Amino acid sequence: AERVAMTAERAHDRLSVELGHAPLLKTHIVVRDDTDTANGSASATPFPRIYANVVAPYEMSVLMAYDDWIDILITHEYVHIIHLDTVHGLPKLVNAVLGFGVLGKVWTPNIIQPRWVVEGLATKYESSFGSQGRFNSAQFDMLLRMGVLEQSFETLDQVNSSANVFPFSTSVYLYGLHFMHYIAERYGRDKIAELGHIYGGQAVPLSINRAIKKVLGVDFDQLWEEFRQHTARRFQAQARRIRARGIREGRRLTYSTSEQASGQFTRAPFWSPDDRYIYFYEDDAHTNPGIRRIRSTGGRIREGWGIGRQGADMDIEDVFQVQEAAGGAFIGATGDIVFNQSRNHDFRYGWNDLHRWRGPGHDIEQLTFGKRARDPEVSPDGRTVVFARNDVGQSRLGFLELDTLDVIEVAAKDRVQQVTGPAFSPDGRKVAFSGWRDGGYRDIYVYDRETEALERVTADRYLDLQPDWTPDGAYIVFASDRDDVFNIYAYQVETGLLQQVTNVLGGAFDPVVSHDGARLAYIGYRSTGYDLWVMELDPARFFEPLPSVSPLRLKDQPAPPVRGEDGAPRQRPLSARNSPYRPIKTMYPRLIMPAGIEISNANGLQLGLSTSVSDVLGFHYLGGSYTYLFAYNKSVGSVDYSFNQLLPNFSLGYGRGFFERTGDFERYVYDHRADELEGDPGFYQVGYHEQVDRVSASVNVPVVRHPIHQTDADLSYRYTHYTNVDAELEPIDPNAPTSTRPFVGGVGEIALGMAYSNERSVRFGYGNTSGRRLGMRVSLIDPALGGSYRDLQITGNYQEYLSMPWRGHQTLALRIEGGAAAGGFGRRGAFFVGGYSMDQDIIRTIIQRSAFSEQGVLRGFSPGALQGNYYSVLNAEYRIPIADVERGLGSLPLFMRRILVAGFTDFGGAWSGPFTADVIKVGVGASLILSFKIGYAETVNVFFTYAHGFDDVFGIDYFRMLIARSF
């Protein structure tokens, strides 16, 4: 924490000058160690705060080029704080009004623009103030270089809206970084800060061209073309230099598309004991990820389908599924595989542990618990597993004895703080690994298990990664960026001679030598992602690497001077002041927001406000809203509190609502006081006004946390009181026909629920494509719980997603739900079944920023058309993606993603008496679904739906257009 604080102070001193702004409020930084994934986030609303994972970036992460990962992380996130906190003009005035002066912000214009502008700025400065970072990363250059060479350089509209093309979400960092650097070099570094100030004062959101023209005199479309040509010249020149030495690469075995540019792609190859197969982890964005294999001689390929080239590989075999990226190794000749995967530990931590796969039909055995272990490698005798063990911001070697499951950890040596990719020597005595030490030195080391000596094989500023031994122990092969391109190199153990093995245009990683020493498998890169390659390994073909000296400068120390109140430097204290965490220090109102301004609904003009408070760690949340209904002189609102620090989590709530009921009440009035009422309601009156008061309390506890499977349980109590506000307005005429009475009184309910899910989706699919979700809830309503009603209700639901075996990501989605009640509500049925609410339309759903869910509806029928004490609904939907468009209109904030169609059939009904076949109604229809991104960030699915209900009484035909989501 002290290191983070020192780094943040230095970032503030540098960046506030560079960007011309210093936040008025203090920035709260939360340091977390609950994950093995390096990342961070920042927000300026309602107050500045940063969340930072202290774990170091791992191999093959796009963040792996660092001299000090804490410095790079905090600098990157603090750029966001300053950039987003830069607010002028009308937005600043609005913040002053709604943010209690200076306590909070609600409007930060700089966040309402393409994400690559925001991330590109932060990524640029993370590299400017350090000696590495992504601008100095050969891996990042590789992503851009292959985009140029293979004619897949993204267009402005694709980067603006994070198009579904590789490298996907990394594009905003990749193109944003280099684009911002181009502006700084071409037009001046001060223009970047000026752009933030100009856009931070614009009241019209998304007007990015207006801002850039004020600063540079050109629009983004022209700038992008300049940048594209500049980048093409740079990397085409580099490609000519590579080709001049002669391309040396293997034969490509897989033709997949990667799920991500960081971690989730084809990686971590290892040979079968007989060298017939190469096993590897694959996440191709089309199917669920896992360990797969292919013959080392290759397999059949064909033309891929769609933008993601689905199904290009025909002979890749699934071994077993693993949700997270996993390295693996065989245990001798047993056929068992040791691998790592991320698991939930103690319901709080997402940490890696070692597991053992014993073959088809056997359960996977977990070998370590909470050890944060990854990169397993099995010793030649099959008795010991070496792995990298992460802990408290550093990692070290660990050894697991397979017979006893005892773990021995090796203390850090030679100032090595990070250990990755350990590999046993052929005799099992030594372990080679990639080690990082302070200053940005990532080198190959060899650890002797007998003498505990540590030998440093390489010593430079290059990234030397993923070592492996040849079977005779003569060479250590590894990946390195020492010629500004990641290639495979061979280190001769006896002589210390370093030679180059590959010379590729893209990149070569993860070298693994076959057991006979004749072949080398590695991971190569093309513009669509990472794939498995294999080549002959002949030392006679090794060649001399280019003589080079790393251009990276030495890292400076993150120890800015401490200044007193008078501005004079003073001695830095040995330790920052620390104290126990106090949630109340950040838990007070910072914003007051409009909660509802509505003039078009049945309640007429209404105006509301809301506010909320929460602590920076998210342990406590308290929120409230208030709305005044002018037409009825009524106040409604709610107050909710939740506590999330311990297990179980719990919440409390109170709310009051006011509604106009139209179908629950009718009466005849022959002698009404028309002169005392507004207007003349007539003799036959339908509907009434209802006030609903609700008090609730609930507890929730996780039962199962697994990368694929999740189960939760909850227990809740709710008391609801229904009041007929019109009861005293005009008495019922005793001479009139019998009236239908409103539902009034109190209902006290206690409910127990369980839910399980292993739903899974893939990048190029639509919605969930496999897995299932099921849930059950039992509700007891009794006067002992409050109120005057008694009932017992049981509901359940089951959803299944079946991915079709042919290409095209077609999915059959099934959902069945039902319920039964004892009937304690009298004439009012416990359940209602019907179609869409007629209040929903495309304009309302866009304004409310909430999609209308299809689940549980009987399409082709009026809303709530069927009611009773029992109900059942079956929804069957077949979804067919038609086209992946992935294009927009230049810099405009509208981007079309894909087109789909979905045909559906719904069966369902509600009844109170004995079940008969005629209570089940049938509706059919189809939807044309257009998926867009609006405002560069928000995905909306526009449904054009036609439905027909097969029933003379309740069935209807309708055509609807609205923002929705499929179940």
N, C-alpha and C positions, 0 to 999 in steps of 0.2 A: 504493500500500500504506500509506503514511503517513496519507493521508486516511482510509482505511478504519479504521486503528488509532485515530485520534483520534475518529472517529465512534462506534466500538465502545465506547471508554472513556466517552464521554458517555452512550451508551445504558445502559451498566452503572450509572452513577451515578444516572440517573433511574429506570430500571425496577426496580432492586433495592429502592428505597424504595417505589415505587408498588405493586409486587407482593409486597413483604414477604419477599423471598428473594434470596440471593446464592449462585450456584454456588460450591462449594468448589474444584473443579478449574478450571484455566485453559481458556478457550474458544479452540480453534484455528480460524483463519479462512483459508480458501483462496480467493484471488482469481484468477479465470480470465478469459481473453479468447479463448476458443476457439470462440465462437459469436456470432452476430448476434442472438440472442434474449435479452431481459432476463429474468432469473429468479434464484432462489436457493433454497437448501434448508438445513435445520438438523436436527441430531439430538443427543439427549442420551445415547444409548447407543452404545457402552459409555462414551464420554467426550464432552463437549460439543464440537461442531464445526459450522462454518458454511461453506457453499460459495456464493460470490457471483460472478455474472457482472458484469463492470464495464460492459458495454454499456448505454447508456441505452434506456429503453422507446421504442418507435416509435409513430408515429401509428396510431390505432385499436386500440392495445393497451389493455387495461383498466388498465394501469399508467401511462398517459400523463399523468396529472395529478400532476406532481411539481414541487417547488421545488428539491429536491436528491435525485436518485434514489439516490445512495449512502446518504444519511441514512435515507431511507425504507426501502431494502432492508435495511440492517444493523439498524435498529430493529425491523423486522418479524421478522427471523430471530432476533434476540436475545430478543425476547419468547418465541419458541418455546423457546429454551434455558432461560430462567428458569422458564417454565410447566411444561415437561416435567421439569425437574430438581427440582421441588417434590415431595418424597416424604416421607411420615411413616409411623409405625406399622409394621405387619407388612411392607409392601413395603420399607421402609427396612432392616429386619432382614435380609430375604432378600438385598438388595443387599450388605449388609455381609458376609454369609457367602459369596456367590458372586462378589462383586467384590473379593476380597482387601482387605477393609476399606473403603477409600475410592477405590480405583483405578478402579473401573468400576461401571456400573449395568446391570442386566438387566431390571428391573421399573420402569416409569414409568407409574403408573396414569393420568395425565392424557392419555396418547396413546390409551388404550383407551376412547374415547367418540366421539360424532359429530364428524366432521371440522370441521363448521362452528363448533363450540365452540372448537377449537384455532385455526383460521384466523381466526375472527371476533375473537377476543381480540387476535391479532397485528395484524390489519388496523385495528382500532380505535386501537391505540396508535401505529401508523405515522402516523395522521392527527392524533392528539392532540398530539404533540410537534413537528409541522411545520405549515406554513401551507397545505399541500395534502394529497395523499394521497387515497385512494379515498373517504373520507367526504365530502370536499369536491369530489368529481368530478361534473360534470354528466352525464358518460357513465354513471357508476354509478347516479346518480339516475334516469336514463332507463330503465335496465333494470328498476328497481323500479317506476317510475311506470307503465310500460306493462303490467307484470304486474297492477297494481291496476286500470287502466282497461279492460283486455281480459279480465278475470276469469281470469287465469292465475297468480295469486299462489300460490306453491307451498305445499303442506301440510307439516306438521312431519315426517311420515314420508318425504316426498320429499326434503326437504333433509337429513334425517338420513342417508340412504343415497345421496345424489347421484343422484337419479333421472335417467333418460335423457330429460329434457325441457330445452329451452333456458332458461337459458344453461349447462346442463350443469355442468361442473366449477367454473365461476365462481360457481355458486349458494352454495357453502359460504362464499365470501368475501363475496358480496353480502348474503345474508340474515344470515350470522353477524355481519358488521360492524354492520349496523343493529340487529340484535337485542341485541348487547352494548351498543351505545350506548343503546338503550331501557332496559335494566336499570340502567345507570349513571345515567341521568337520572331514572328513575322510583323506583328503590329505593336509589340511592346508589352512588357510584363504588367504595367500599371493598368492596361485595358481590362484585364481579368477582374481586378478589384472594382474598377469603374462600372463594369457590367453588373456586378452584384448590387451596387448602390443604385443604379438606374432602375433595375428590375424590382428592387426592394421598395421602390416608391410608386410603382404602377398599381393603380386601382383596378385596371382591367386584367384579369388573369389570362395566362396562356399567350399573351401577346409578345412572344419571344423575338420576332423579327423587328418589331417596333423598338425594342430595347437595343438590339445589336446594331441597328442602323444608326441610332443615336451615338453609339460608342465608336463604331468602326466605319460607318457609312455604307456598309454592304449588308445583305441579308444572309441568313443561314444557308440557303440553297447555294448561293455563290461561294460562300466560305467552304462548304462541304466539298464542292468540286475542286477548289484550290487544294484543300487538304488531301483529297483522294489522289490527285496527280502528284503532289509532293511525296506522299507515302509510297506510291507506286515506283517513283524514281529511286527512292532510297532502297527498297527491298529488291527491286529488279537488279540493281547494282550488286547487292550482296549475293543474290542468286548466281550472278555471272561469276563471281569469285569462287563460289562453292563448286560450280560445274567445272571451272578451270582445273581444279585438282582431281576431277573424276569422281562421279557418284559411286559410292560403295554402300549398298544396302542389301537387305535380304529379300525374301519373297513374302508378299502379303498373304496372310491366311484368312483374316476376317475383314468384312466390309460393313461394319456396323456404324451407327450414329451414336454418339455419346449422349448420356442423359445430362451431364454437366461438364464444365471445364475444370472442375476442382473435385477430385475424388471419385465421383460417380461415373466411371467409364471403364473401358477394357483396361485391365491392369493386373499386376501381381501374378505373372505366369509361373508355373512350376511343372516339371516333367513327371510323367508317370514312371514307376520304377523300371519299366522295360523300354522307355523312350518312344513308345508307339503313339502316345497322346501327349498333348500339352493342355494342362488345366489352367484356368484363369478366372478371374472375377470379371463379370460383364454386366453393365447396365446400359442397354441400348435404346432406352426411351420408348420401346415398343412392348416389352414384356417385363414381368417382374424380375428384378435382378437376382443374381446368384452365382454360384460356382458352376462353370461349364467346361466342356472339353472339346477338342477337335483333333483329328489325326495330325500328327506332325508332318505328314506329307501333303496336307491341305484337304480341301473339300470342294464341292460344287458351289457355284455362285450363279446368280441370275439378276436381272434388272430389278432394282428395288421399287416398291410401290410408294408413291406420294413424296411429299417434301422430306420425309425422314427416311426414305429408301428402305421401307419395311420389307423384310424377308429376303434380302440380297444373299445372305448366307443360308445354305440349305443343309449343311452337314454338321452344324454345331449341336452338341447334345447337352441337355440339362443334367446336372449332377444333383444339386440341391439348391434351394432358394435361401438367400441371405439378403436382408433388407439393406444393410449398410455395407460400405466398401470393406472388403475382407482379403487379407493375405492368407495363404495356406501352404501346407507342406505335408507330404506323405510320411507316415510312421513306418519306416523300413519297408518290408514287403507285405505288411498286413492289409494294405488297401484302405486303412483308416486315414483320415485327413484331420490335421489340427489346423484350426483357423481362428481368426478373431472377428468378433462382431460387437457392435454397440448394444448394450443392455441397460435397462433401468435398474439402478442399484438403490435400494432403500427408498424407492418411490420418489427420489429427489435428484439423482445424478444419472446422466447419460454417459456411462463410461464403457470402454472396451474391455472385454475379457476373452480368455481363450476357451475354445470349445472343441469337441471331438466328434467327428462324423464317422460312424461305424458301418456305413453302407446302407443301401436301400432297405426300408422296413424297420430301421432302428431309430430310437429317439436320439436326438443330439444331446451329448453330455457336456455340461458346463464344467470346465477344469479349474478356473480361477474365479474369485468373487471379489469385485471391487479393486482389482490389481491394476486397472487401467493399462492392460497389456495389448500389444499389437505387434505385427510383423513377426509371427512365429517361424522358426526354422528348427527342424528336427536333426539331432546328431546322427552321424552315420550308423551308430549301433542301435538307434531307435529308442533310446532310454531317456534322453534329455531334450527339452525344448528351450531354446534361447529366444528371448523376446525383448522388445523395448518397453520399459515400464515407466509410465508417465506419473509425475507426482509433484504438486505444488510448483508449477511453472518450470519444471525441469524433467529430464528423463534419463534413465540409466539402464544398464544391462540387467536382465533377470534370467534365472535358470529354473525351469520346472522339471522335477523328476516325475516321470509318468507313472512309476509304480507306487509312489507314496503321495504324489501331488504336493510335495514340499517345494517351496519357492526360496531360492537364494538370490539376494540382490547384491550387485557389485557397487561399492561406493564410487562416487565420481572421482576420476583421476585426471591429472594434467589439465585441470580447469575446463574439462569437457562438460557442458551443461545440457546438451541435447544429444540423444542417441537414436538413430533410425537404421532400419534395414540390416540387422545382424545376420551373418552367414557363417556356418561352421566350415572349418577347413576339412579336407578329406579324412584326416586322422582324428578329427573331433577334438583336438587339443586347443586350437586357436579359433578365435571368432573375429571376423572382419566386420566393421560397421562404419557408417557415416556419422561423424561427430561434429557438433557445432560448439565453438567457443567464443567468448566475448570478443567483439571487434569484427564479427562477420566472417570468421574463418570456418568453412565447412569442408572438412577433409576426411580422408579414409584413415582409419586406425585399425590396428590388429591387437587383440587382447589375448594373452597367453593364460589359459585356465590354471596351469600348474604353477607357474612362477608369479602370476598376477601382474606381470609386466605389461605395459601399454606402449606400443610402437606407433609413431605417427608416420604414415606412409606418404602422404602428400601434405604440403604446407604452402597454401596460397589463398587468394581471395576468390577462387572459382568455387562453384557449387559441385562438389564431388559426392555422388549419391549412389545408393543401391549396389553395394559390392557383391560379387559372387566369385567362388573359386573354380578353377578348372579341376577335373578329377585327379590329376597328378600333382596338384598343389603348386604348379609352376607359375601360374598367373592368377592375379585378381583382376577381374573385369568390373568396370563400373561406368556409370554415366557421368558426364561432366560438360559444362558449358565453356570450356577453356578457349574455344575459337568462336565465341558468341553464338554458337549453335550447340544444342545438346547432342552429343555423340557418345558412342561407346569407346572406351579406352581400355588398354590392358597393361597392367603393372607386373613386370617380371620380378618375382619375389627374391630370387637369388642375386640378381645384378642391380635391381632398382631401376631398370630401364622402363620408360613409359612410352607406349606406342598407341597409335590410333587404329581402331577396328572399323568404324563406319565413317562415312562422309555423306550426310543426307541433307536434303533441302528443308525438311520439316524438323523432326527431332527424334532421338532414339533414347529410350529409357528402359529401366527394369531388366537388365541383361541377366539371363539364366542359362548356364551351360548344361548340355545334356549329360547323362551319366557316362556315355562313352567318349565324351569330350570332342565329338566331331561337329556338333551343331550348337548354335546360339539362338535362343529365343529372346525376343525383346519387344517392347511396345513402341510402335512408331506413330507419328502424327501426320494426319492430313487435315484439310480444311473442315471435314465433317466430324473430326474427333480422333480418338485414339484406337489403334487396332493392333492385332498380334502379327508379328513378323518372325521369320526364321531364316537363318543364313548359315552357310558352312563356316566353321571356325578353324582357320588354318593360320598358325603363327607366321608362316612364310608370306602371307598376304598382308600382315600388319605393316603399317607405314608410319613414318615419322610425323608427329604432330607439328603444326605451325609454331614457330617460336613466337611467344606473345608474353606480354606483361599486363596484368589486370588493370584496367583504367580506373577501378574503384579507389576512391580516396580513403584514408583512415577515418574511422568513426570517432567523432568527438564525444565528450562526456555530457550527459544530461544533468548538469548541476548548475543551473542559473544562479546568479547572485541573489541573495536575500536583501531586500531594502527595508529600511525603517520608515516610519511615518513621514520623516523629512526627506525621503528619497535617497538618503545616503546608504551606501552598501554597509552591511553588518555581517557578522559571522553567522554562518548557517548553523542552526541547532543540530545536535547529533540525532535527534529523533523528533518527528512531528508529534504534536499533542494528540493523544488518543483518549477515547472515552466510549462507554457502551452505546450501542445504537439506540437512539430515541426517535421513534416514528413521529412524534408530535412536532419535531423540528421542521418537517417538510409537509405536515398535514394541516393545511388551512386553506380556505377558499382563495383561489387565484383568478377565477373567471366567473362571470355570470352570463349565461347564454340565452338567447331566445329559444324557448322550448316549443312554441307553436304559434304561428300566425296563420289563421285559416279563416276563409270567408265563404268557402264553397260547400261545406258539409252541412248535415242536418242540424247541427248545433249553432249554426250561424257564426257571427264574428267571435273569435276567441284570441286571446293573447296570453302567452306564457313565458316563464323564465325558468332556467334550471342552473344548478351549480353542483359541484362535487369536490370532494377532497380525497386524497390518497397519499400515502407515504411513498418515498422514492423506491423502496424495496417491494411495494405492492402487497404488504401484509394486511393493510387496512384500506377499506374503501367505504366512503359515505357519500351518497348522492341524493339529491332532492329536486323535485320539479313542482311548479305551480302554474296553473292555467285558470284564467277567468273567462267564463262564458257570459258574454254581455246579454245575449237574448234571454237568458233564464236567471240572470243574477246569481249564478252559482260558481263555486270554486271547486276545482278538482286538482289532484296532484298525487305525489308519491314520495316516500322516503325509503331508502334501501341501504343496508349495511352488510358488508361481507368481511370475513376474517380468513386469511389464507396462509398464515404462518405455520400452523401445525396440521396434523392429520387427526380427525377429519376436518375439512373446511366447513364453515357454517355461514349462514346468511339470515338476516331478518329483514322484514319489509312491511310497509303499510302503504295502502293506496286507496284513493277514492275516484270513482268514475261516474259519468253522467251520460245516459244513452237514451235514444228514442227507439222504443220497441214497436215494431209494426205488425208482427204476426202472432204475438202471444196473448192478445187481449181484444175482445170485441164486446160492445154493449149497445143497448137501445135506450134512448132517453126521450120520453114523450113530452116532458115538461121541464126543459132545461132553461137555465138562466142565461139566455143568449145576450141579454143586455149587460151582463157582468163579465162576459168572456170577450176576448179579442177575436172578432169575427164571429161567424155562426158555424159551429161544428156540425150542425145537422142532427137528425134523430139517430142515425146509425154511426157510431164512432168506433174507429179501429186504432189500436195502439195506445201507448202511454209513455210517460217519461220515467226512467228508472235510475235510481242512485245505487251504486254498488260500492260497499266498503270492504276492504280486504286487509287481513293481517296474516302474515305467513312467517314461517321459520323452517329452515332446512339444514341438513348436514349431508355432506358428500364425502365418500371415501373411495380411493382407487383400490381395486381388488387385484387386478393383473396389469402389469406394464411390461410389454414385450415389443420388440421392433415391429411385429406384425399384429399381435393379438392384444386387445385391451378390454378390460372389464371394469365397470364402475357400479357402485351401489349408492342409493340415496334414500334418506328418510325425511319426510316433510310433514308439517302441520299447516293447515290453512283454515281460517275462519272467514266466511264471506257472508255479508248481510245485504239482502236485496230489499229495496224500499220503493214502493210505488209513490212517486212524488205527486201524482195527480189524484191520490185517493180522496183528499178532502176538497178537490176542486168542484165537483158536482156529484151529489149522491145518486146512487142507482135508483131508478124509478121502480117501485115494487110491482107496478102493473105491467112492466115491460117483460118481454121474453127473457129467459135465463141468459145471463151473460157469462162469458169466459173470464175467470178470475186471473189476475196477474200472479206470477210466481213471486211471493214475498216471504220474508223471514230470514233466519240465519241457517247456515250450513257449516258444521264443524267437520273437518276431514283430516284424517291421518293416512299417509300413503307411503308404501315401500316400493322402490323400483330397482331393477337390475338391467344393465345393458351390456351387450358384448358386440365387438366389432373387429373384423379383420379386412375391412374394405380396402381396396388398393386401386390406384390409378397410375396411368403412365402418361408421359408428356404428350405424346401424339394421339392419345385417345380422348374421348369426350366423357367427362364425369368419371365415376367409378367404373372400372372394367372387369374386376374380379373380386371375389370375397363375398362377405355377407355381414349383415347387421341384424341383431335380434334383441328384443327387449320385452319386459313384462312389468306391469305395475298393478298392485293391489291397493284399493282405496276403501277405507272404512269410514262411513258417515254415521254418526250416532249423536243423540242428544247429550250424552255424557261428555262429548267433545265440544259442546256449544251448539246453539241453534235448536231447531225443532224437527229435524228430518232424520231419517234412518235409512241407510242403504249400504250395500256392499257391491263394489264395482271391480271387475278384473278386465284388464286390457292387455293386449300383446300385439307384437308386430314382428315380421320377418322379411328381410330383403335379401335378394340373391342377384349377383351379377355374373353373367356367363359370357365370356369372351369367345367369339366365334373362331373356329380353327383356321379359317381362311384369312387372307390379308385384307386390310381395309379398316381395322379397328371397329368392326361392327359388334354391337353388344346387345344381348337380350337382358333386360332388367325386369325383375319380378318383385312385387311387393304384396304381401298379404297382411292384413291387420283385422282385428276384431275385438269385441268386448261383450261383456254380459253384466247386467245389473239386477239386483233383487227387486227393483221397482219401487223404491221408497219415495219417489218424487211424484207419485200420483199420476195426473194427466200429463205432466211434462215428461217426455222421454229423456232418458239419461244420455242418449247418443243421437247425433245428427249426421246424415250422409247426404251429399249433394255435390254440385259443381263449384266452379269458381265464384268467389264473391264478385258481385256486379259493381262493387265500388272500385275495383282495381282496373286501371288502365295504364297505358304506357307513359303518359305525362305524370300521373301521380306516383308511379313506381320510380321514375327518374328523380323527381323532386325529393321523395322520401329516401332515395338511395337504398332501397331494399327490394330484393327480387321476390316475386310471388312464388311460393313453393307449390309444386304440383302434388306432393305426396298426400295420399289418403283421400283424394277427391274422386268423385264419380262423375267424370266428364260427360257432357251431354244432358245434364240435369240442372235444375235450378238449385241455388245454394240452400242447404238445409231442407231439401224437399222431403226427405224421408227421416223419420225419427222413431225411436223405440228404446226398449230396454236391452235389446241385443242388436249387434250390427256386425257386418263383415264386408270387407272390400278387398278385391284382388285387382291390382294394376299390372298389366303386362305391356312392356314398351320395347320396341326394336329400334335401335338407333344406328343410323347409317351416315358416317361422314362422307360428304360429297367432294369437297375441295378444300385444301389449305391455301388460302389466298395470300395472307401475310404481306399485304401491301397497303400503303396509305397514300396521301396526297402531300408529298414534300414535308414541309414543316407544320402542316395543319394538324390540330389535335384530334384527328379521326383516323382510325386504322382498322381495316377489316381483317379478321383473323381466319375464320373458316365458315363453311356452309354445311349444314347437316339437315337431314330429315328424320323424323321419328314417327312411326305408326304405333297406335296404342289401342288396346281394348281394356275396358274396365268392367268388372262384375261386382255387384255389391247391393246391399240393402240394409234396412233397419226395420225391426219388428218388435212387437211386445207379446203377442200370443204364440201359439205353436208355429213352428217353422213349416212353411210351405214353399214350393218351388217358385210361386209367383212373387214372392217378396224380393227375389233377386232380380235386379235390373241390369241391363247391358248398355254400355255406351262405347262407341267406336269413334276414331278420328285420326288426325295426323297433324303434325306440326312441322313447319319450315323454320329452322333455327338459324339465325344470322348472328355470328359472334363478332363483336367489335371491341376495340379499346377506345375509350373517349378520355380526353384530357391527358393523354400519354400514359395513363396508369391504370384506370379502372376498366375492368372487363365487364361488358354487359352482353347478355344473350337476349335477342329480340325474338319472341315466339309469335309466329303467325299460325294460329291454331283453329282448326275446324273440328267440331264434335257434334255427334248425333246420338240422342238417347232413344232407345227402343221402348217407349212407353207412351200410351195415348194421353195419360194424365200428367205425368211429371216430366216426360222427355221433351227436350227442346233441341233446336238446331241453332248453333251460334258460331260466329267467327270472331275471334278475339286477337288483338295485337297488344302485347304487354311484355315487360321485362320479367323474366321468370327464370327458374332453374329446375332441372329434372331431379327426380328423387334418386 
